[in-house]
Amino acid sequence: MGMNSIKTLPKSALEFYIQGFKSMTLGKTLWKIIAVKLLIIFLVFKFFFFPDIFKKHFKTDEQRAEHVMKVLTLQAKSPSGHKKNSFSRGGHL
């Protein structure tokens, strides 16, 4: 295997996959369905499982930034690094 063939290996692999996707008929439809399903799943995760906690508890960006800095500096000063923050269970803002 010469140096020239090593350089062309990624290029030939890419061409192989491009040719395969071009010749697909049913596969293109299935990939579109998969893409739509993934998009829906990630949107559901974003809106229902990862709510924007900061917007719920703080009105301005300055308040959010101040809270983050306070929590980070408290954790950095803590010898164990396991200090509870205001979003932990039972914590209050």
Long-range contacts (C-beta under 8 A, 24 or more apart in sequence): 53-87, 57-93
